[in-house]
């Protein structure tokens, strides 16, 4: 049974910020799901001495080491050689692996492999081989020096494949528990207020635990339990989950949904409803976010980016008198935009967004962050006025959040404002 794990990602590009260390996230999530605690994340550049030092430090504080990266055929791929030297395990050439790699190169790259792949066919003596049908670098696991070491390729798609098909099946028998969790999504209530309302449980919850994470414009609460089985963990979490939902009320927009738009898509699909969007300051962000989701075509009719008054008037049918009298950034125009796009697309519901994202105020003196979000429904049209803070990107993001929140509140039978 493993008690403590450390993930060591190898690659100078990670330290330089050229790429994000997504492998560490994927590995941590995979280990957590089978009840193995990750205590440390380490990133090391392509330097044999620094990697040796990192391995030496890690082996003294954990019993499971997982390495990612540095398994390629080039001169700076040093992970196997360095780890095996520190742990005192020789590398053994596997001719059958060389043949696997050769066939992969011929099939995918349509040329013969050169002799550089020989190094990828060398693995620690006595290791469990993790065959890699989606790349050229096989992974492996072996025990030495009081620790178990797992070597994985750095290419994210290859790392994820071996995690699922090799690492988790290899490690699962060594774990006597599982970790299960629920993600509780909150919008319209800041993290300080969420923590104030839930202090009476956050301060005492250990297993299950409740932890807040601030996201852009919203709050994520992660409820986690460690138990011998997944059903036992679920049973442990249910009382606390009910308490959280009752305490935060309609600020919770979903449990185990990915986003506001995901919550909206799910509900609208269940009810066979559609919506459309008329956008100005968000520049199509509402449409993008919903169409990023699989199955969006079942609920989203389409949208118009009416960035100019001419498009608002000629495409959406916003009366010119409203634009002249009130200006594009006004509740009156937001109302007409929502009504216009709903009529144009024959959708069940429609949202609109018009505002000043910055960096300067508009010609009517509306300050940066002034936004009006509209919702047109068979029961009437509703406008949510906003004065948002932040830079241009944040204002656009929050404006789209509010458009989806208007939709989800209407779908839930809640007051729209």
C-alpha positions as CSV (number, residue, x, y, z in Angstrom):
1,X,0.0,0.0,0.0
2,X,1.4,3.4,-1.0
3,X,1.1,6.2,1.5
4,X,2.7,9.2,-0.2
5,X,3.3,10.0,-3.9
6,X,5.4,12.6,-5.6
7,X,5.1,13.6,-9.3
8,X,8.3,14.7,-11.0
9,X,7.8,16.4,-14.4
10,X,11.0,16.6,-16.4
11,X,11.5,19.3,-19.1
12,X,13.0,22.7,-19.4
13,X,10.0,23.9,-21.4
14,X,7.9,23.5,-18.3
15,X,10.2,25.8,-16.3
16,X,10.3,28.3,-19.1
17,X,6.5,28.5,-19.2
18,X,6.4,27.4,-22.8
19,X,3.8,24.7,-22.0
20,X,1.5,24.0,-19.0
21,X,2.2,21.0,-16.8
22,X,-1.1,19.3,-17.6
23,X,0.4,15.8,-16.9
24,X,0.8,16.5,-13.2
25,X,-2.9,17.5,-13.0
26,X,-4.0,14.3,-14.9
27,X,-1.7,12.1,-12.8
28,X,-2.9,13.7,-9.5
29,X,-6.6,13.2,-10.5
30,X,-6.0,9.6,-11.4
31,X,-4.2,8.8,-8.2
32,X,-6.8,10.6,-6.1
33,X,-9.5,8.5,-7.7
34,X,-7.9,5.3,-6.4
35,X,-7.1,6.7,-2.9
36,X,-3.4,7.5,-3.3
37,X,-2.3,10.8,-1.8
38,X,0.0,13.0,-3.8
39,X,2.2,15.0,-1.4
40,X,4.5,16.8,-3.8
41,X,4.8,18.2,-7.3
42,X,8.3,18.8,-8.6
43,X,9.4,20.2,-12.0
44,X,13.0,19.7,-13.1
45,X,14.8,20.9,-16.3
46,X,16.7,18.7,-18.7
47,X,19.7,18.5,-16.5
48,X,21.1,15.2,-15.1
49,X,22.5,16.6,-11.9
50,X,19.4,18.5,-10.9
51,X,17.2,15.5,-11.7
52,X,19.5,13.3,-9.6
53,X,19.1,15.7,-6.7
54,X,15.3,15.8,-7.1
55,X,15.2,11.9,-7.2
56,X,17.4,11.7,-4.1
57,X,15.2,14.2,-2.2
58,X,11.9,12.6,-3.3
59,X,13.0,9.0,-2.4
60,X,13.5,10.1,1.2
61,X,10.0,11.5,1.7
62,X,7.6,9.4,-0.4
63,X,7.2,5.7,-1.4
64,X,5.8,6.3,-4.9
65,X,7.6,8.3,-7.5
66,X,5.9,9.1,-10.8
67,X,8.0,10.7,-13.6
68,X,6.7,12.2,-16.8
69,X,8.8,13.4,-19.7
70,X,12.4,12.8,-20.8
71,X,11.8,9.3,-22.3
72,X,12.5,10.3,-25.9
73,X,15.4,9.4,-28.2
74,X,17.3,12.8,-28.1
75,X,20.3,13.8,-26.1
76,X,18.3,15.8,-23.5
77,X,16.0,12.9,-22.7
78,X,17.7,11.8,-19.5
79,X,14.9,10.5,-17.2
80,X,15.4,6.7,-17.5
81,X,19.2,6.9,-17.3
82,X,19.2,9.3,-14.4
83,X,16.5,7.6,-12.3
84,X,18.0,4.2,-12.8
85,X,21.5,5.4,-11.8
86,X,20.2,7.0,-8.6
87,X,18.2,3.9,-7.7
88,X,20.9,1.5,-8.7
89,X,19.0,-0.4,-11.4
90,X,20.5,-1.3,-14.8
91,X,18.8,-0.7,-18.1
92,X,18.0,-3.7,-20.2
93,X,17.5,-3.6,-24.0
94,X,14.1,-5.2,-25.2
95,X,14.3,-6.1,-28.8
96,X,10.5,-6.7,-29.0
97,X,9.9,-3.1,-27.9
98,X,12.3,-1.9,-30.6
99,X,10.1,-3.8,-33.1
100,X,7.0,-2.2,-31.7
101,X,8.4,1.3,-32.0
102,X,9.7,0.6,-35.5
103,X,6.3,-0.5,-36.6
104,X,4.7,2.6,-35.0
105,X,7.1,4.9,-36.8
106,X,6.5,3.3,-40.2
107,X,2.7,3.4,-39.7
108,X,2.4,7.0,-38.4
109,X,5.4,8.8,-39.9
110,X,5.7,6.6,-43.1
111,X,9.5,6.2,-42.9
112,X,11.9,3.8,-41.3
113,X,13.0,4.4,-37.7
114,X,16.7,5.1,-37.2
115,X,19.0,3.7,-34.5
116,X,18.0,6.5,-32.0
117,X,15.0,4.5,-31.1
118,X,17.2,1.8,-29.5
119,X,17.4,4.0,-26.3
120,X,13.6,4.0,-26.0
121,X,13.6,0.2,-26.0
122,X,15.8,0.1,-22.9
123,X,13.9,-0.2,-19.7
124,X,14.9,-0.9,-16.0
125,X,15.7,-4.5,-15.2
126,X,12.7,-6.4,-13.9
127,X,10.2,-3.7,-14.6
128,X,6.6,-4.0,-15.6
129,X,6.4,-2.7,-19.1
130,X,3.6,-0.3,-20.1
131,X,3.2,-0.7,-23.9
132,X,2.4,2.5,-25.7
133,X,0.4,2.0,-28.9
134,X,-0.1,5.8,-29.3
135,X,3.5,6.9,-29.3
136,X,7.1,5.8,-29.4
137,X,8.0,5.8,-25.7
138,X,6.9,2.9,-23.6
139,X,6.4,3.4,-19.9
140,X,7.2,1.2,-17.0
141,X,7.1,0.6,-13.2
142,X,9.7,-0.9,-10.9
143,X,10.7,-1.1,-7.3
144,X,14.1,-0.2,-6.0
145,X,15.7,1.4,-3.0
146,X,12.6,1.3,-0.9
147,X,10.4,3.1,-3.5
148,X,8.3,2.3,-6.5
149,X,9.1,4.4,-9.6
150,X,6.8,4.8,-12.6
151,X,8.1,6.3,-15.8
152,X,5.7,7.9,-18.3
153,X,6.1,9.8,-21.5
154,X,5.7,13.6,-21.5
155,X,3.4,13.9,-24.5
156,X,0.0,14.6,-22.8
157,X,-2.0,12.2,-25.0
158,X,0.5,9.4,-24.4
159,X,0.6,10.1,-20.7
160,X,-3.2,10.0,-20.4
161,X,-3.4,6.8,-22.4
162,X,-0.9,5.0,-20.2
163,X,-2.5,6.4,-17.0
164,X,-5.8,4.9,-17.9
165,X,-4.7,1.6,-19.5
166,X,-1.6,0.8,-17.4
167,X,-0.9,2.9,-14.4
168,X,-4.3,2.8,-12.7
169,X,-4.7,-1.0,-13.1
170,X,-1.1,-1.5,-11.8
171,X,-1.7,0.7,-8.7
172,X,-5.2,-0.1,-7.8
173,X,-4.5,-3.4,-6.0
174,X,-2.1,-1.5,-3.8
175,X,-4.7,0.9,-2.5
176,X,-7.2,0.1,0.2
177,X,-9.4,3.1,-0.3
178,X,-10.9,5.4,-2.9
179,X,-11.4,9.1,-3.0
180,X,-14.8,10.4,-4.3
181,X,-15.8,14.0,-4.7
182,X,-18.5,16.3,-5.9
183,X,-18.0,19.8,-7.5
184,X,-20.6,22.3,-6.3
185,X,-20.8,25.4,-8.6
186,X,-21.8,28.8,-7.2
187,X,-22.6,32.0,-9.1
188,X,-23.8,35.3,-7.7
189,X,-22.1,34.9,-4.4
190,X,-18.4,35.8,-3.8
191,X,-15.9,33.5,-2.1
192,X,-15.8,35.5,1.2
193,X,-19.6,35.3,1.5
194,X,-19.6,31.6,0.7
195,X,-16.9,30.9,3.3
196,X,-18.8,33.0,5.9
197,X,-22.0,31.1,5.4
198,X,-20.3,27.7,5.4
199,X,-17.7,28.4,8.2
200,X,-19.6,26.2,10.6
201,X,-18.9,23.2,8.4
202,X,-15.6,24.1,6.8
203,X,-13.9,24.6,10.1
204,X,-14.7,21.1,11.3
205,X,-15.1,19.0,8.1
206,X,-12.2,16.5,7.8
207,X,-13.5,13.4,6.0
208,X,-15.5,14.4,4.1
209,X,-13.8,17.7,3.5
210,X,-15.1,20.9,1.9
211,X,-12.8,23.3,0.2
212,X,-13.5,26.5,-1.8
213,X,-11.8,27.4,-5.0
214,X,-12.2,30.9,-6.6
215,X,-12.9,30.8,-10.3
216,X,-13.3,33.7,-12.7
217,X,-16.6,35.3,-11.5
218,X,-17.8,32.2,-9.6
219,X,-16.9,29.8,-6.8
220,X,-16.2,26.1,-6.9
221,X,-16.7,24.0,-3.8
222,X,-15.1,20.6,-3.8
223,X,-16.7,18.0,-1.4
224,X,-14.4,15.0,-1.0
225,X,-14.5,11.8,1.0
226,X,-12.0,9.0,1.4
227,X,-13.5,5.5,2.0
228,X,-13.0,1.8,1.4
229,X,-15.6,1.9,-1.5
230,X,-17.2,4.5,-3.7
231,X,-20.7,3.9,-2.3
232,X,-19.4,4.3,1.2
233,X,-17.8,7.6,0.3
234,X,-21.0,8.8,-1.3
235,X,-23.0,7.9,1.8
236,X,-20.5,9.9,3.9
237,X,-20.9,13.0,1.7
238,X,-24.6,13.1,1.4
239,X,-25.4,14.9,4.7
240,X,-22.8,17.6,4.1
241,X,-23.9,18.0,0.5
242,X,-27.5,18.6,1.6
243,X,-26.3,21.2,4.2
244,X,-24.3,23.1,1.6
245,X,-27.2,23.2,-0.9
246,X,-29.6,24.3,1.8
247,X,-27.2,27.0,3.0
248,X,-26.3,28.5,-0.3
249,X,-29.8,28.2,-1.9
250,X,-30.2,29.3,-5.5
251,X,-26.7,30.6,-5.7
252,X,-25.8,27.0,-6.5
253,X,-26.2,26.5,-10.2
254,X,-25.2,22.8,-10.4
255,X,-23.4,19.8,-8.9
256,X,-20.9,18.1,-11.1
257,X,-21.5,20.3,-14.0
258,X,-18.6,22.0,-15.9
259,X,-19.9,25.5,-16.2
260,X,-23.0,27.8,-16.3
261,X,-23.4,27.0,-20.0
262,X,-23.2,23.3,-19.3
263,X,-25.9,23.6,-16.7
264,X,-28.1,25.5,-19.2
265,X,-27.4,23.1,-22.0
266,X,-28.4,20.1,-19.9
267,X,-31.6,21.6,-18.7
268,X,-32.7,22.9,-22.1
269,X,-31.9,19.5,-23.7
270,X,-34.0,17.7,-21.1
271,X,-36.9,20.1,-21.8
272,X,-36.4,20.3,-25.6
273,X,-36.0,24.1,-25.5
274,X,-33.9,26.3,-27.7
275,X,-32.3,29.8,-27.3
276,X,-30.4,32.3,-29.3
277,X,-28.1,35.2,-28.6
278,X,-27.7,38.8,-29.7
279,X,-24.3,40.1,-28.6
280,X,-22.4,43.4,-28.8
281,X,-19.6,43.9,-26.2
282,X,-19.1,40.2,-25.8
283,X,-18.3,39.7,-29.5
284,X,-19.8,36.3,-29.8
285,X,-18.5,34.9,-26.5
286,X,-22.0,33.6,-25.5
287,X,-22.3,31.7,-28.8
288,X,-18.7,30.4,-28.5
289,X,-19.2,29.0,-25.0
290,X,-22.4,27.2,-25.8
291,X,-21.1,25.8,-29.1
292,X,-17.9,24.6,-27.4
293,X,-20.1,21.9,-25.8
294,X,-21.1,18.7,-27.4
295,X,-24.8,18.6,-28.1
296,X,-25.1,22.4,-28.4
297,X,-26.9,22.1,-31.7
298,X,-29.9,20.7,-29.9
299,X,-30.4,23.8,-27.8
300,X,-28.7,26.8,-29.6
301,X,-30.4,28.2,-32.7
302,X,-27.8,30.8,-33.5
303,X,-26.5,34.3,-32.7
304,X,-25.8,37.7,-34.1
305,X,-22.8,39.8,-33.2
306,X,-24.4,43.2,-33.6
307,X,-21.3,45.3,-32.8
308,X,-22.5,48.4,-34.7
309,X,-25.8,50.3,-34.5
310,X,-26.4,49.5,-38.2
311,X,-26.4,45.8,-37.5
312,X,-28.6,46.3,-34.4
313,X,-31.1,48.1,-36.5
314,X,-30.9,46.3,-39.8
315,X,-30.5,42.7,-38.7
316,X,-32.1,42.6,-35.2
317,X,-34.7,45.2,-35.9
318,X,-33.8,47.5,-33.0
319,X,-35.8,50.7,-33.7
320,X,-33.5,53.6,-34.7
321,X,-35.4,55.8,-32.3
322,X,-34.2,53.7,-29.4
323,X,-30.6,53.9,-30.5
324,X,-30.9,57.7,-31.0
325,X,-32.7,58.4,-27.8
326,X,-31.0,56.0,-25.4
327,X,-27.8,54.8,-27.0
328,X,-26.6,51.3,-27.8
329,X,-25.7,50.7,-24.1
330,X,-29.1,50.9,-22.5
331,X,-31.8,48.7,-21.1
332,X,-34.1,49.7,-23.9
333,X,-31.7,48.5,-26.6
334,X,-30.9,45.3,-24.7
335,X,-34.6,44.6,-24.5
336,X,-35.0,45.2,-28.3
337,X,-32.0,43.1,-29.1
338,X,-33.3,40.1,-27.2
339,X,-36.7,40.4,-28.7
340,X,-35.2,40.8,-32.2
341,X,-33.0,37.7,-32.1
342,X,-35.7,35.5,-30.6
343,X,-38.1,36.5,-33.4
344,X,-35.3,36.2,-36.1
345,X,-34.4,32.6,-35.0
346,X,-37.8,31.4,-33.8
347,X,-36.2,30.2,-30.5
348,X,-37.9,29.6,-27.3
349,X,-35.7,32.0,-25.3
350,X,-33.1,34.6,-26.2
351,X,-30.4,36.6,-24.5
352,X,-28.8,39.8,-25.3
353,X,-25.6,41.6,-24.1
354,X,-24.7,45.3,-24.7
355,X,-22.2,47.2,-22.7
356,X,-18.9,49.0,-22.4
357,X,-16.0,46.6,-22.1
358,X,-13.3,49.3,-22.3
359,X,-10.7,50.6,-22.2
360,X,-12.7,53.8,-22.5
361,X,-16.2,55.0,-21.7
362,X,-18.7,55.3,-24.6
363,X,-19.9,58.4,-26.3
364,X,-22.8,58.8,-23.9
365,X,-20.5,58.8,-20.8
366,X,-21.3,55.3,-19.6
367,X,-18.3,54.1,-17.6
368,X,-16.3,51.0,-18.4
369,X,-18.1,48.0,-17.0
370,X,-21.6,49.3,-17.7
371,X,-23.5,46.3,-19.2
372,X,-27.1,45.4,-19.8
373,X,-28.0,41.7,-20.2
374,X,-31.5,40.9,-21.6
375,X,-33.6,37.8,-21.6
376,X,-36.7,37.4,-23.8
377,X,-39.2,34.7,-22.9
378,X,-42.8,33.9,-23.7
379,X,-43.6,35.4,-20.3
380,X,-41.9,38.8,-21.0
381,X,-38.5,40.4,-21.3
382,X,-36.2,40.9,-18.4
383,X,-33.1,43.2,-18.1
384,X,-30.2,42.8,-15.7
385,X,-28.2,46.0,-15.3
386,X,-24.6,45.5,-14.3
387,X,-21.6,47.7,-13.3
388,X,-18.6,45.3,-13.6
389,X,-15.0,45.8,-12.6
390,X,-11.9,44.5,-14.2
391,X,-10.2,44.7,-17.6
392,X,-11.8,44.2,-21.0
393,X,-11.5,40.4,-21.0
394,X,-12.9,40.1,-17.5
395,X,-15.9,42.3,-18.3
396,X,-16.7,40.3,-21.3
397,X,-16.3,37.0,-19.4
398,X,-18.5,38.2,-16.6
399,X,-21.1,39.5,-19.0
400,X,-21.4,36.1,-20.7
401,X,-21.7,34.5,-17.2
402,X,-24.7,36.7,-16.4
403,X,-26.3,35.9,-19.8
404,X,-26.2,32.2,-18.9
405,X,-27.2,32.8,-15.4
406,X,-30.4,34.6,-16.6
407,X,-31.2,31.6,-18.6
408,X,-30.6,29.1,-15.9
409,X,-32.6,31.1,-13.3
410,X,-35.6,31.3,-15.8
411,X,-35.3,27.6,-16.4
412,X,-35.3,26.9,-12.6
413,X,-38.3,29.1,-12.1
414,X,-36.3,31.7,-10.1
415,X,-36.5,35.4,-10.1
416,X,-34.4,36.6,-13.1
417,X,-32.7,39.6,-11.5
